[in-house]
Amino acid sequence: MPRFDWKLSDDEVAAVLTYIRNTWNNAAPAVDSATVQKARSQLGAQAWIGN
């Protein structure tokens, strides 16, 4: 599967992760954009900036 980290903002990645973590009746806490931003910085990835 191709990477999409460069196409999605931190908020969008957080929303996708929260959705995935809570499908099929799993009760996982929500992921926030600050967590995504921290992970990106540790991995050397950058958020998409644009329209």
CHARMM internal coordinates of N, CA and C (Angstrom, degrees):
IC EDIT
DIST 1 N 1 CA 1.4540
DIST 1 CA 1 C 1.5292
ANGL 1 N 1 CA 1 C 107.85
DIST 1 C 2 N 1.3218
ANGL 1 CA 1 C 2 N 116.86
DIHE 1 N 1 CA 1 C 2 N 134.01
DIST 2 N 2 CA 1.4710
ANGL 1 C 2 N 2 CA 118.95
DIHE 1 CA 1 C 2 N 2 CA 179.90
DIST 2 CA 2 C 1.5261
ANGL 2 N 2 CA 2 C 111.62
DIHE 1 C 2 N 2 CA 2 C -71.11
DIST 2 C 3 N 1.3006
ANGL 2 CA 2 C 3 N 115.02
DIHE 2 N 2 CA 2 C 3 N 156.52
DIST 3 N 3 CA 1.4655
ANGL 2 C 3 N 3 CA 120.16
DIHE 2 CA 2 C 3 N 3 CA 178.00
DIST 3 CA 3 C 1.5259
ANGL 3 N 3 CA 3 C 110.11
DIHE 2 C 3 N 3 CA 3 C -76.72
DIST 3 C 4 N 1.3181
ANGL 3 CA 3 C 4 N 115.98
DIHE 3 N 3 CA 3 C 4 N 143.04
DIST 4 N 4 CA 1.4550
ANGL 3 C 4 N 4 CA 121.76
DIHE 3 CA 3 C 4 N 4 CA 177.73
DIST 4 CA 4 C 1.5232
ANGL 4 N 4 CA 4 C 111.80
DIHE 3 C 4 N 4 CA 4 C -120.02
DIST 4 C 5 N 1.3235
ANGL 4 CA 4 C 5 N 118.07
DIHE 4 N 4 CA 4 C 5 N 5.73
DIST 5 N 5 CA 1.4592
ANGL 4 C 5 N 5 CA 119.96
DIHE 4 CA 4 C 5 N 5 CA -175.56
DIST 5 CA 5 C 1.5184
ANGL 5 N 5 CA 5 C 112.84
DIHE 4 C 5 N 5 CA 5 C -59.80
DIST 5 C 6 N 1.2920
ANGL 5 CA 5 C 6 N 118.64
DIHE 5 N 5 CA 5 C 6 N -30.08
DIST 6 N 6 CA 1.4590
ANGL 5 C 6 N 6 CA 121.27
DIHE 5 CA 5 C 6 N 6 CA -178.33
DIST 6 CA 6 C 1.5171
ANGL 6 N 6 CA 6 C 112.10
DIHE 5 C 6 N 6 CA 6 C -82.02
DIST 6 C 7 N 1.3339
ANGL 6 CA 6 C 7 N 118.40
DIHE 6 N 6 CA 6 C 7 N -10.54
DIST 7 N 7 CA 1.4617
ANGL 6 C 7 N 7 CA 121.60
DIHE 6 CA 6 C 7 N 7 CA -179.29
DIST 7 CA 7 C 1.5218
ANGL 7 N 7 CA 7 C 113.33
DIHE 6 C 7 N 7 CA 7 C -100.71
DIST 7 C 8 N 1.3133
ANGL 7 CA 7 C 8 N 118.50
DIHE 7 N 7 CA 7 C 8 N -14.32
DIST 8 N 8 CA 1.4622
ANGL 7 C 8 N 8 CA 121.94
DIHE 7 CA 7 C 8 N 8 CA -175.05
DIST 8 CA 8 C 1.5240
ANGL 8 N 8 CA 8 C 110.76
DIHE 7 C 8 N 8 CA 8 C -114.72
DIST 8 C 9 N 1.3207
ANGL 8 CA 8 C 9 N 115.24
DIHE 8 N 8 CA 8 C 9 N 143.43
DIST 9 N 9 CA 1.4617
ANGL 8 C 9 N 9 CA 120.29
DIHE 8 CA 8 C 9 N 9 CA 175.31
DIST 9 CA 9 C 1.5322
ANGL 9 N 9 CA 9 C 109.11
DIHE 8 C 9 N 9 CA 9 C -75.63
DIST 9 C 10 N 1.3244
ANGL 9 CA 9 C 10 N 116.36
DIHE 9 N 9 CA 9 C 10 N 169.06
DIST 10 N 10 CA 1.4625
ANGL 9 C 10 N 10 CA 120.48
DIHE 9 CA 9 C 10 N 10 CA 177.67
DIST 10 CA 10 C 1.5277
ANGL 10 N 10 CA 10 C 110.51
DIHE 9 C 10 N 10 CA 10 C -60.01
DIST 10 C 11 N 1.3258
ANGL 10 CA 10 C 11 N 117.63
DIHE 10 N 10 CA 10 C 11 N -40.90
DIST 11 N 11 CA 1.4698
ANGL 10 C 11 N 11 CA 121.46
DIHE 10 CA 10 C 11 N 11 CA 179.14
DIST 11 CA 11 C 1.5266
ANGL 11 N 11 CA 11 C 111.29
DIHE 10 C 11 N 11 CA 11 C -63.33
DIST 11 C 12 N 1.3212
ANGL 11 CA 11 C 12 N 117.00
DIHE 11 N 11 CA 11 C 12 N -40.53
DIST 12 N 12 CA 1.4633
ANGL 11 C 12 N 12 CA 120.89
DIHE 11 CA 11 C 12 N 12 CA -179.91
DIST 12 CA 12 C 1.5278
ANGL 12 N 12 CA 12 C 111.35
DIHE 11 C 12 N 12 CA 12 C -68.17
DIST 12 C 13 N 1.3238
ANGL 12 CA 12 C 13 N 117.31
DIHE 12 N 12 CA 12 C 13 N -41.72
DIST 13 N 13 CA 1.4599
ANGL 12 C 13 N 13 CA 120.52
DIHE 12 CA 12 C 13 N 13 CA 177.46
DIST 13 CA 13 C 1.5240
ANGL 13 N 13 CA 13 C 109.70
DIHE 12 C 13 N 13 CA 13 C -63.34
DIST 13 C 14 N 1.3229
ANGL 13 CA 13 C 14 N 117.31
DIHE 13 N 13 CA 13 C 14 N -42.95
DIST 14 N 14 CA 1.4696
ANGL 13 C 14 N 14 CA 120.90
DIHE 13 CA 13 C 14 N 14 CA 178.58
DIST 14 CA 14 C 1.5211
ANGL 14 N 14 CA 14 C 111.13
DIHE 13 C 14 N 14 CA 14 C -60.15
DIST 14 C 15 N 1.3310
ANGL 14 CA 14 C 15 N 117.14
DIHE 14 N 14 CA 14 C 15 N -41.79
DIST 15 N 15 CA 1.4682
ANGL 14 C 15 N 15 CA 120.73
DIHE 14 CA 14 C 15 N 15 CA 179.45
DIST 15 CA 15 C 1.5255
ANGL 15 N 15 CA 15 C 111.74
DIHE 14 C 15 N 15 CA 15 C -64.62
DIST 15 C 16 N 1.3269
ANGL 15 CA 15 C 16 N 116.92
DIHE 15 N 15 CA 15 C 16 N -42.32
DIST 16 N 16 CA 1.4707
ANGL 15 C 16 N 16 CA 120.83
DIHE 15 CA 15 C 16 N 16 CA 178.47
DIST 16 CA 16 C 1.5221
ANGL 16 N 16 CA 16 C 110.08
DIHE 15 C 16 N 16 CA 16 C -64.40
DIST 16 C 17 N 1.3268
ANGL 16 CA 16 C 17 N 117.39
DIHE 16 N 16 CA 16 C 17 N -46.42
DIST 17 N 17 CA 1.4602
ANGL 16 C 17 N 17 CA 120.18
DIHE 16 CA 16 C 17 N 17 CA 179.79
DIST 17 CA 17 C 1.5192
ANGL 17 N 17 CA 17 C 112.24
DIHE 16 C 17 N 17 CA 17 C -62.29
DIST 17 C 18 N 1.3207
ANGL 17 CA 17 C 18 N 116.83
DIHE 17 N 17 CA 17 C 18 N -41.18
DIST 18 N 18 CA 1.4633
ANGL 17 C 18 N 18 CA 120.34
DIHE 17 CA 17 C 18 N 18 CA 177.85
DIST 18 CA 18 C 1.5197
ANGL 18 N 18 CA 18 C 110.50
DIHE 17 C 18 N 18 CA 18 C -62.40
DIST 18 C 19 N 1.3235
ANGL 18 CA 18 C 19 N 117.31
DIHE 18 N 18 CA 18 C 19 N -43.67
DIST 19 N 19 CA 1.4587
ANGL 18 C 19 N 19 CA 121.35
DIHE 18 CA 18 C 19 N 19 CA 177.99
DIST 19 CA 19 C 1.5346
ANGL 19 N 19 CA 19 C 110.96
DIHE 18 C 19 N 19 CA 19 C -60.56
DIST 19 C 20 N 1.3242
ANGL 19 CA 19 C 20 N 116.62
DIHE 19 N 19 CA 19 C 20 N -48.69
DIST 20 N 20 CA 1.4627
ANGL 19 C 20 N 20 CA 120.64
DIHE 19 CA 19 C 20 N 20 CA -178.56
DIST 20 CA 20 C 1.5326
ANGL 20 N 20 CA 20 C 110.80
DIHE 19 C 20 N 20 CA 20 C -62.20
DIST 20 C 21 N 1.3072
ANGL 20 CA 20 C 21 N 116.28
DIHE 20 N 20 CA 20 C 21 N -42.31
DIST 21 N 21 CA 1.4695
ANGL 20 C 21 N 21 CA 120.06
DIHE 20 CA 20 C 21 N 21 CA -178.07
DIST 21 CA 21 C 1.5189
ANGL 21 N 21 CA 21 C 112.82
DIHE 20 C 21 N 21 CA 21 C -68.23
DIST 21 C 22 N 1.3278
ANGL 21 CA 21 C 22 N 118.05
DIHE 21 N 21 CA 21 C 22 N -18.74
DIST 22 N 22 CA 1.4604
ANGL 21 C 22 N 22 CA 120.39
DIHE 21 CA 21 C 22 N 22 CA -177.02
DIST 22 CA 22 C 1.5214
ANGL 22 N 22 CA 22 C 114.06
DIHE 21 C 22 N 22 CA 22 C -110.88
DIST 22 C 23 N 1.3138
ANGL 22 CA 22 C 23 N 117.65
DIHE 22 N 22 CA 22 C 23 N 9.62
DIST 23 N 23 CA 1.4606
ANGL 22 C 23 N 23 CA 119.43
DIHE 22 CA 22 C 23 N 23 CA 176.59
DIST 23 CA 23 C 1.5183
ANGL 23 N 23 CA 23 C 110.02
DIHE 22 C 23 N 23 CA 23 C -77.68
DIST 23 C 24 N 1.2964
ANGL 23 CA 23 C 24 N 116.31
DIHE 23 N 23 CA 23 C 24 N 161.34
DIST 24 N 24 CA 1.4671
ANGL 23 C 24 N 24 CA 123.84
DIHE 23 CA 23 C 24 N 24 CA 179.09
DIST 24 CA 24 C 1.5197
ANGL 24 N 24 CA 24 C 112.10
DIHE 23 C 24 N 24 CA 24 C 54.30
DIST 24 C 25 N 1.3391
ANGL 24 CA 24 C 25 N 115.66
DIHE 24 N 24 CA 24 C 25 N 41.33
DIST 25 N 25 CA 1.4708
ANGL 24 C 25 N 25 CA 123.17
DIHE 24 CA 24 C 25 N 25 CA 173.46
DIST 25 CA 25 C 1.5192
ANGL 25 N 25 CA 25 C 114.98
DIHE 24 C 25 N 25 CA 25 C 65.00
DIST 25 C 26 N 1.3125
ANGL 25 CA 25 C 26 N 118.15
DIHE 25 N 25 CA 25 C 26 N 20.27
DIST 26 N 26 CA 1.4621
ANGL 25 C 26 N 26 CA 119.88
DIHE 25 CA 25 C 26 N 26 CA 171.83
DIST 26 CA 26 C 1.5214
ANGL 26 N 26 CA 26 C 107.52
DIHE 25 C 26 N 26 CA 26 C -76.74
DIST 26 C 27 N 1.3010
ANGL 26 CA 26 C 27 N 116.83
DIHE 26 N 26 CA 26 C 27 N 144.27
DIST 27 N 27 CA 1.4616
ANGL 26 C 27 N 27 CA 120.92
DIHE 26 CA 26 C 27 N 27 CA -178.75
DIST 27 CA 27 C 1.5246
ANGL 27 N 27 CA 27 C 109.58
DIHE 26 C 27 N 27 CA 27 C -115.53
DIST 27 C 28 N 1.3131
ANGL 27 CA 27 C 28 N 115.98
DIHE 27 N 27 CA 27 C 28 N 71.52
DIST 28 N 28 CA 1.4603
ANGL 27 C 28 N 28 CA 121.41
DIHE 27 CA 27 C 28 N 28 CA -179.42
DIST 28 CA 28 C 1.5259
ANGL 28 N 28 CA 28 C 109.67
DIHE 27 C 28 N 28 CA 28 C -95.60
DIST 28 C 29 N 1.3188
ANGL 28 CA 28 C 29 N 117.63
DIHE 28 N 28 CA 28 C 29 N 148.25
DIST 29 N 29 CA 1.4611
ANGL 28 C 29 N 29 CA 119.17
DIHE 28 CA 28 C 29 N 29 CA 176.54
DIST 29 CA 29 C 1.5257
ANGL 29 N 29 CA 29 C 111.27
DIHE 28 C 29 N 29 CA 29 C -64.86
DIST 29 C 30 N 1.3121
ANGL 29 CA 29 C 30 N 115.02
DIHE 29 N 29 CA 29 C 30 N 155.22
DIST 30 N 30 CA 1.4647
ANGL 29 C 30 N 30 CA 120.38
DIHE 29 CA 29 C 30 N 30 CA 179.38
DIST 30 CA 30 C 1.5211
ANGL 30 N 30 CA 30 C 110.58
DIHE 29 C 30 N 30 CA 30 C -67.65
DIST 30 C 31 N 1.3189
ANGL 30 CA 30 C 31 N 115.46
DIHE 30 N 30 CA 30 C 31 N 151.03
DIST 31 N 31 CA 1.4672
ANGL 30 C 31 N 31 CA 122.48
DIHE 30 CA 30 C 31 N 31 CA 174.70
DIST 31 CA 31 C 1.5212
ANGL 31 N 31 CA 31 C 106.64
DIHE 30 C 31 N 31 CA 31 C -97.54
DIST 31 C 32 N 1.3262
ANGL 31 CA 31 C 32 N 117.26
DIHE 31 N 31 CA 31 C 32 N 133.73
DIST 32 N 32 CA 1.4667
ANGL 31 C 32 N 32 CA 119.21
DIHE 31 CA 31 C 32 N 32 CA 178.93
DIST 32 CA 32 C 1.5269
ANGL 32 N 32 CA 32 C 110.49
DIHE 31 C 32 N 32 CA 32 C -106.12
DIST 32 C 33 N 1.3131
ANGL 32 CA 32 C 33 N 115.08
DIHE 32 N 32 CA 32 C 33 N 165.63
DIST 33 N 33 CA 1.4663
ANGL 32 C 33 N 33 CA 119.98
DIHE 32 CA 32 C 33 N 33 CA -175.60
DIST 33 CA 33 C 1.5246
ANGL 33 N 33 CA 33 C 112.27
DIHE 32 C 33 N 33 CA 33 C -65.96
DIST 33 C 34 N 1.3318
ANGL 33 CA 33 C 34 N 118.04
DIHE 33 N 33 CA 33 C 34 N -27.47
DIST 34 N 34 CA 1.4685
ANGL 33 C 34 N 34 CA 120.29
DIHE 33 CA 33 C 34 N 34 CA 177.97
DIST 34 CA 34 C 1.5289
ANGL 34 N 34 CA 34 C 110.81
DIHE 33 C 34 N 34 CA 34 C -65.80
DIST 34 C 35 N 1.3171
ANGL 34 CA 34 C 35 N 116.71
DIHE 34 N 34 CA 34 C 35 N -36.92
DIST 35 N 35 CA 1.4643
ANGL 34 C 35 N 35 CA 120.97
DIHE 34 CA 34 C 35 N 35 CA 177.25
DIST 35 CA 35 C 1.5223
ANGL 35 N 35 CA 35 C 110.57
DIHE 34 C 35 N 35 CA 35 C -66.04
DIST 35 C 36 N 1.3319
ANGL 35 CA 35 C 36 N 116.39
DIHE 35 N 35 CA 35 C 36 N -41.46
DIST 36 N 36 CA 1.4591
ANGL 35 C 36 N 36 CA 120.98
DIHE 35 CA 35 C 36 N 36 CA 178.07
DIST 36 CA 36 C 1.5256
ANGL 36 N 36 CA 36 C 109.71
DIHE 35 C 36 N 36 CA 36 C -64.27
DIST 36 C 37 N 1.3228
ANGL 36 CA 36 C 37 N 116.76
DIHE 36 N 36 CA 36 C 37 N -44.25
DIST 37 N 37 CA 1.4633
ANGL 36 C 37 N 37 CA 120.69
DIHE 36 CA 36 C 37 N 37 CA 179.82
DIST 37 CA 37 C 1.5292
ANGL 37 N 37 CA 37 C 110.87
DIHE 36 C 37 N 37 CA 37 C -60.67
DIST 37 C 38 N 1.3230
ANGL 37 CA 37 C 38 N 117.32
DIHE 37 N 37 CA 37 C 38 N -41.63
DIST 38 N 38 CA 1.4636
ANGL 37 C 38 N 38 CA 121.21
DIHE 37 CA 37 C 38 N 38 CA 178.83
DIST 38 CA 38 C 1.5325
ANGL 38 N 38 CA 38 C 110.26
DIHE 37 C 38 N 38 CA 38 C -64.18
DIST 38 C 39 N 1.3213
ANGL 38 CA 38 C 39 N 117.10
DIHE 38 N 38 CA 38 C 39 N -44.13
DIST 39 N 39 CA 1.4684
ANGL 38 C 39 N 39 CA 120.72
DIHE 38 CA 38 C 39 N 39 CA 179.31
DIST 39 CA 39 C 1.5239
ANGL 39 N 39 CA 39 C 111.00
DIHE 38 C 39 N 39 CA 39 C -63.30
DIST 39 C 40 N 1.3240
ANGL 39 CA 39 C 40 N 116.67
DIHE 39 N 39 CA 39 C 40 N -42.42
DIST 40 N 40 CA 1.4686
ANGL 39 C 40 N 40 CA 119.91
DIHE 39 CA 39 C 40 N 40 CA 178.44
DIST 40 CA 40 C 1.5210
ANGL 40 N 40 CA 40 C 111.03
DIHE 39 C 40 N 40 CA 40 C -60.67
DIST 40 C 41 N 1.3176
ANGL 40 CA 40 C 41 N 116.77
DIHE 40 N 40 CA 40 C 41 N -42.87
DIST 41 N 41 CA 1.4698
ANGL 40 C 41 N 41 CA 119.24
DIHE 40 CA 40 C 41 N 41 CA -178.49
DIST 41 CA 41 C 1.5232
ANGL 41 N 41 CA 41 C 110.73
DIHE 40 C 41 N 41 CA 41 C -66.23
DIST 41 C 42 N 1.3186
ANGL 41 CA 41 C 42 N 117.74
DIHE 41 N 41 CA 41 C 42 N -36.15
DIST 42 N 42 CA 1.4662
ANGL 41 C 42 N 42 CA 120.93
DIHE 41 CA 41 C 42 N 42 CA 178.40
DIST 42 CA 42 C 1.5271
ANGL 42 N 42 CA 42 C 111.35
DIHE 41 C 42 N 42 CA 42 C -68.96
DIST 42 C 43 N 1.3472
ANGL 42 CA 42 C 43 N 116.38
DIHE 42 N 42 CA 42 C 43 N -31.02
DIST 43 N 43 CA 1.4569
ANGL 42 C 43 N 43 CA 121.04
DIHE 42 CA 42 C 43 N 43 CA -178.69
DIST 43 CA 43 C 1.5273
ANGL 43 N 43 CA 43 C 112.91
DIHE 42 C 43 N 43 CA 43 C -92.49
DIST 43 C 44 N 1.3112
ANGL 43 CA 43 C 44 N 116.97
DIHE 43 N 43 CA 43 C 44 N -8.77
DIST 44 N 44 CA 1.4499
ANGL 43 C 44 N 44 CA 120.42
DIHE 43 CA 43 C 44 N 44 CA -177.56
DIST 44 CA 44 C 1.5135
ANGL 44 N 44 CA 44 C 113.45
DIHE 43 C 44 N 44 CA 44 C 78.16
DIST 44 C 45 N 1.3294
ANGL 44 CA 44 C 45 N 117.47
DIHE 44 N 44 CA 44 C 45 N 18.34
DIST 45 N 45 CA 1.4731
ANGL 44 C 45 N 45 CA 122.07
DIHE 44 CA 44 C 45 N 45 CA 178.89
DIST 45 CA 45 C 1.5246
ANGL 45 N 45 CA 45 C 109.05
DIHE 44 C 45 N 45 CA 45 C -92.52
DIST 45 C 46 N 1.3295
ANGL 45 CA 45 C 46 N 115.52
DIHE 45 N 45 CA 45 C 46 N 159.65
DIST 46 N 46 CA 1.4572
ANGL 45 C 46 N 46 CA 119.88
DIHE 45 CA 45 C 46 N 46 CA 179.14
DIST 46 CA 46 C 1.5154
ANGL 46 N 46 CA 46 C 109.91
DIHE 45 C 46 N 46 CA 46 C -128.06
DIST 46 C 47 N 1.3237
ANGL 46 CA 46 C 47 N 114.84
DIHE 46 N 46 CA 46 C 47 N 148.73
DIST 47 N 47 CA 1.4617
ANGL 46 C 47 N 47 CA 120.91
DIHE 46 CA 46 C 47 N 47 CA 176.70
DIST 47 CA 47 C 1.5207
ANGL 47 N 47 CA 47 C 109.35
DIHE 46 C 47 N 47 CA 47 C -75.81
DIST 47 C 48 N 1.3088
ANGL 47 CA 47 C 48 N 116.00
DIHE 47 N 47 CA 47 C 48 N 153.14
DIST 48 N 48 CA 1.4579
ANGL 47 C 48 N 48 CA 122.29
DIHE 47 CA 47 C 48 N 48 CA 176.17
DIST 48 CA 48 C 1.5154
ANGL 48 N 48 CA 48 C 108.24
DIHE 47 C 48 N 48 CA 48 C -72.82
DIST 48 C 49 N 1.3034
ANGL 48 CA 48 C 49 N 116.58
DIHE 48 N 48 CA 48 C 49 N 132.37
DIST 49 N 49 CA 1.4597
ANGL 48 C 49 N 49 CA 121.51
DIHE 48 CA 48 C 49 N 49 CA 177.70
DIST 49 CA 49 C 1.5286
ANGL 49 N 49 CA 49 C 106.74
DIHE 48 C 49 N 49 CA 49 C -119.97
DIST 49 C 50 N 1.2849
ANGL 49 CA 49 C 50 N 116.07
DIHE 49 N 49 CA 49 C 50 N 115.36
DIST 50 N 50 CA 1.4654
ANGL 49 C 50 N 50 CA 121.08
DIHE 49 CA 49 C 50 N 50 CA -178.22
DIST 50 CA 50 C 1.4992
ANGL 50 N 50 CA 50 C 110.58
DIHE 49 C 50 N 50 CA 50 C 162.74
DIST 50 C 51 N 1.3229
ANGL 50 CA 50 C 51 N 115.68
DIHE 50 N 50 CA 50 C 51 N -169.58
DIST 51 N 51 CA 1.4608
ANGL 50 C 51 N 51 CA 120.26
DIHE 50 CA 50 C 51 N 51 CA -178.81
DIST 51 CA 51 C 1.4904
ANGL 51 N 51 CA 51 C 110.79
DIHE 50 C 51 N 51 CA 51 C -96.18
END
COOR INIT
IC SEED 1 N 1 CA 1 C
IC BUILD
